[in-house]
Amino acid sequence: MTYCSHCDLVHGEEHRFCQVCGQLLKRSSAGLRACARCGAPTLSGQKFCTDCGLPLRVLPAERQEPSPARTPVFYPRGSEVRASSRRRRRPLFALLILVLVVLGGWLLIWTGRKTMTFIAQAFTSKPQETSQAPTQDNLKPEVEKLAEKIRAAHLNKDINKWLSCYSPSYPHLGQLESAILELWKDHDIKEVSYRISGVQRLGPRQATAVVVWSFQLYDHRQHDYQLMRQSYRVTLEKTNGDWKIRESKEELEPKA
């Protein structure tokens, strides 16, 4: 019997070429087997029995049956290696967390001490310093307010406004009023400026300061301009919520 090595089809003796693909047929004389159902002889490349049609479990002729896959002796252990490496990393990870917790606790303690120190300083020394500073800073604007009122009274020649800046107990207030009226009569007040320094509080209702006055006058009698500069140390008294001049003393030299 002959068979096709390409199509694995069995042909008769009278065929020289495969009836399907045209391949040259090969003759096989060895490897004859008996059919399991009818006992008819079959070739190694035959798929069905030519007598009963039983499907045959045979391989084509001149082909070797592949050897079964051999079970590997050693299995891949990549997962085991990764698992073991992860297990080895866990203690290091736990140690890192412990170090971070210790550092965080130490930082909290350090910042807590700094905060307590700052709070202690804020309630001890700093309030005393700030309690004294506003007393002086708030008093100087009050003195400047009084000096600005006197300046406006001179420029406008307003005697009532000028008198409101002095305390009723000011010594010889009438004589001073007459001197101011005489000055305004003979002169025109062109410009008035002042400088305040040495403000000190003597009590809740008393204070002292140094006021330097500069007057630019025009004398009607001499038809000439004059510049007059005077420095006074004034004693202030708070009356009805306003500071007024209680006493003044002229100084020889202006003091800053």
Buried (B, 14 or more C-beta within 10 A) or exposed (E): BBBBBBBBBBBEEEBEEBEEEEBEBEEBEEBEEEBEEEEEEBBBBBBEBBEEEBEBEBBBBEEEEEEEEEEEEEEEEEEEEEEEEEEEEEEEEEEEEEEEEEEEEEEEEEEEEEEEEEEEEEEEEEEEEEEEEEEEEEBBEBBBEBBEBBBBBBEEBBEEBBBBBBBEEBEEBEEBBEEBEEBBEEBEBEEBEBEBBEBEBEEEEBBBBBBBBBBBBBEEEEEEEEEEEEBBBBBBBBEEEEBBBBBBEEBEEBEE
